[in-house]
């Protein structure tokens, strides 16, 4: 989640499936104290089993490039959760869904479809949620065969190990493809923010309300020094190639609960091509405008919300929009600070269905002690 803050040919690139996974992203990464200094990283067949480390452990056995539990990296800076609280439009306008196993048959030849909400660097929670759904095994490797898994964006910032999350997703995409399934991801506004901070740094941009910089916005919205230090070209290339919107099994998947996608094309392919072209041109002001528009939120709430969703569905297809970006506790108007106005933590039991049942919110608010959601679609009735 984030606070509101030259022409060239377009080359279509596969989102994740065909992207080369770097060797270091294929195995758990040893701690600096134990990692050999001049030896190659072993293949995943030789990797140690994944077990959640105790607070006394000095090893990091995460499937991604993680840090030990209870031992936050140098430069980790928890951020304030200060989005505005949006009150509920009226009784019964929203509902959270308790997730149960759904027996709806999937299209022929395809496995079940899963979606993941905003992760924001919380690798431990992601591993636990994927394992609970049977998508990964005890070693952190793909275990779901032909299943399809979509991440809705926002892999970094606020939490302690955004690069570890990206490494895990990249590795799982290769493993899933080898098993006949796939693991793919969409572009979130925090991917745009991190790309901008790396590419443009303190270069002034026209924010519409004076001047701003990507670097300042990234820090303000939870940018972690450890992520920037570990960011490599392969991560930047991966983020820049992510699509912005996709339709899967009549679900329109996107990161942000905004109609701003309509400004970038009349078809899904047009939107994705336009976003890729903007990132390829590498113009700071143009990239900032894209980031700013994808940071908008709450378009599907209240009386005009259902119509906003219908406009997207009519244009791009699908019967329901599935999005992340806006934490469910904020959509419900149940929290004003990290632990709630009354000192209680937000309770998130499952996805948030609203806008006359046309929209599903998937950001469970992991950054505010909520829940990282991994859910099978379609939702049970």
N, C-alpha and C positions, 0 to 999 in steps of 0.2 A: 504494500500500500504506500501511497505517496501523497503528500500534500499537493494542493493545486499549485501548483508552481508556475551545374552546367548540363544540360540534357545529355543523355547517352543511351545506348541500347540496353534493353532489359534482358538479363540472362536468367532463365528459370533454373533454380537449383533445388534438389530434393531437400526437404526439411531436415531430416535426421538420418534416414535409413541408410543412405549411401555415403555418409560422412565418415572419413577415416578417424578411428579412435586412436589417440596417442598411447604409447606403451604404458606411461605412468598412470593412465586412467583405467587400465585394465585390471589392476590388482589393488588390494589394500596397501596403503603406504605406511611404512614403518616410521616410528618416531625418529627424530634427528639423532637422538642418543644411540639408537640401535641400528639405523640404516647404514649399510656399507657404503663407503665413500666412492669406490671405483668399480662397483659391481653392477651388472645389468639387473633390471627388475625382472623377477621370475615370471613365467606365464601363470595364468590364473589356475592352472592345474596344480601348481606348487604353492598356491597362496594358502595362508593359514585360515582356519575357520573363523567366521565372524562371531564374536561374542561381545556383548555390551561390556565395556570395561568398567571396573569399579573405580571409585574415587581414589583408591590407592594405586591403581594401575598406572604404569608409565608408558604403556603401549597404546597405539591407536589402531585398532583392528577394524576400522570402519571400511565398508565397501568403497567409499569414496576417499578423498584425501582429507581426512577428518582430524579433529583434535580430541584428546581424551576427555571423557566426561568429567565435569567439575574443574577442568583446567583450561580456561578460556585463553585464547592466543593473545599475545601482546598487541595492543592497539584495538582490542574489541571494545566497542562503545555502545552499550544499550541505549536506545533512543526513546524519547517521549512518544506516547501514543495520544496524539492530540487532534485527531480528526473531529470535525463537528458531529455532534449527535443529531441524527435525523429522527424525529418522532414518528411513531407509527401513524399511518393515515386513518386508521379506524379499526374497530374490532374485526378480527377475522381476515385482515388483508394479507397476512403472511402466515406461513406455517413452516416449522422445521420437520423434516422427515426422518423418522427412525429407520435406519438402514437394516433391511432383512435380505435374505437371499432371494433373488428374482429368477424365475424359471422361464422368462420370455425367451423364445428361440432367437438365435442370432442369424444374420444372413448366411446363406449357404457358403461353406468353406472358410468362414471367418470365426474367430473366437469371440468371447465376450468383450464388451467395451468398458473400459474404466477411465475415469478422469481424476486428476489430482489438482487440488487447489494451491494457493500461494504457499511456497515453502520458505522463502526468505532466510536461507542459510541454516535452517534447523535440520541438519542431517540426521541426527539421532531419531527425531520424531518421524522423519520421512522413512527411514529404514524400518522402524517399528510398524508404521501404517501399511507399507507395502507388504511386509511379512504377514501381517494380520489378514490381508486379502489373498495370501497365497501367491503373490506375484514374484516374490524372491524367496530363496531358500535360506537356510541358516548361515550359509557362507556369503550371502548377499548377491547371489547370481540369479539370473532370470529363471523362473521355475513355472511359468504360466503358459508354455507351449504357444498356441496360436492366438492367445489373447492380444487385445489391442489396448494400449495405454497412452493417454494423452495428458501431458502437463499443460496447465493453462497459463504458465508464465510466472515471472517474479521468483527467480531462483536465489538471488543474492540480496544483500543489504539487511540490516537490523539484526539478523542472527549471526552466529559465530563462524559459519563455514560455508559461505556461498559457493566458493570454487569447488569444494568437496561435493556439493550438490550437483553442480554442472558435470563434474567428472563422472559421478555415478550415473546420471541420465545418459551421458554419451556412451558409457560402457554398456548399460542396459539396452540401448538402442541396437548395438551390434549383436548382443547376445539374443535379443528377441528376434531380430531378423534371421539369425542362424537357426532359430527354433521354429520359424514359420509364422511368428507373430510380428508385432512391431511396437516400439516405444518412440513416441514423437512429442514435440513440444511446440508451443506457440510463443509469440513475442509478447512479453509484458512491458509495462512502462518502465520497470526497473532495469530491464535489459537495455532499453534505449538510454536510460540515465547513465548506466555504467559505460556503455559505448561512448556516450558523449563526454563523460568525465575523462576517459582515457584518450580520446581523440583530440578534444578541444581544450581540456583543462580550464585555465582561467581566461580563455578568450571571451570577451564580452559578446553577448547575444541580445537581440531585441526581444524582450520578454512580453511586450505589450503594455507593461507598466514600468517602463524604464529599462535599465540594463541589468543583466544577470549573467551568471556563468554556470556551466554544467558542473564544474568542480564544487562550487558552493552549494548547488542544489543537491548534489549527490551526498555531500557531508550532512546537510540538513536533514535528509531523508534516510539516514541510517547507513550511509556508505562506510564500509569497514576497511581500514588500512591493510589488514591482512589479506583481504580479497584482492585489493589493487596490487599488492606486492607479488601475489602468486598468479596474477592474470597473465596469460600467455597468448600468443597470436592464435593458437588453435581455439581458445575460448572466444576470442573476438570474432573470428571467422564463423564459428558455430552460431553465436548470437545474431550476427548480422544476416544470416541465412534463414532464420526462423520465419515462418509464415505468421500472419496476424490473425487470420480467421479461417475456419474450415468447417465443412458440414460432414457429419459422421452419423449414420443411422438416424437421419432426420433431426439430429441435434446440431444447432449452430453454435460451435465452440468459439469463444473469444475470451480475451483477458478482461477487458474493461466493460463495465456496465454503462456504456455510452453509445450514442448514435453517431459519434464522430467518424466511425468507419465509413459511413455513407459519403463522406467528403473525398474519399480516396478511390472510389470506383463503384460501378453498378453491378459488378459480379465479384465473386470471391477471388477469382484469378486476377482481376484488375486491381483489387485492393492489395493483394500480396505483391504483385508486380510493382505497383506504385511505391509501396513501402521499401522494397528492395532497391528500387531506383534512387529513392531519396538517400538511403544509406550509402549507396555507391557513389553518388555525387559528392558526398562528404562536405556539404555546406552547413556551417554551424547554425545559422539562423533557420534553415529549412529543417534540420534535425531537431532543433529546439521546438519548432512549431509542431512537429510530429509528436514529440514527447509530451508537450503541453496538452494536445488534444486527446492523446491516449491516457492522460491522467484524469480526465473528467470522469465523474461518477454520478450515481443515484438517478440516472435517466429513466429507470424502469419503476421507480417508486410512485406512490400516491396516485391521484386520479388519472394523470396523463401517462402513467407508466405502461399500461397494457398497449396503448396505441403506439408508443415508441418501440416496443418489442415487435409489434405486428409490422411496422415499417421495415425493420431489419429482416424479418422472416419473409415478407413479401418480396424484398429485393434479392436476398441471397439464398432463400430456401430454408427448409427445416420447419419443424413444428414447435420447437422450444429453443430458447437461448440458454446456454450454459456458460457462466462467467465466473471469474475470480474478482480480484482487485479490491472490492469494498467488503471489509470484514462483516460477517453476519451479525456480531454484537452491535455494530454501528447501524446496520440496516434495521435491526430490531429496536434501536433506540434504548438499549439496555445498559450501555456503559459510557462513561464520560472520561474515565482515566484507565490506567492499566488494569487495576483491580476492581473497577466499578466505583461509583459514587458512594456506595455504602460499605465499601471495603470487601465486597464479595467478588469472586472471580466470575467472568462470563461463562455461562454454560452453553455449550454448543453440542447438540446430540447428533446432528447430521446436516445435510444440505438445507437450504432455505428456499422454499418454493413460494413465489409471489407473482404479482402482475397478472392476475386471473389465471394463475397456473402456467403462464407462458415463459417464465424465467426461473432459472435455478442458480442460486448463489453458492459458490464452492469455497470461498475464503473463510475458513473456520476461525480465523483470528489467532493463529499460532503465535504471533508476535505479542499478543496480549494474554498469554496463558490460556488461550482457547484450545482449538483442536485442529490438527492438520488432517484434512479430509481426503481420503482415497475411496471412490465410490463407483459401483457398477451401474451403468445405464442400460436400459431405461429404469427409472426409479419405480418401485412397486406402487401400485395405486392404493 
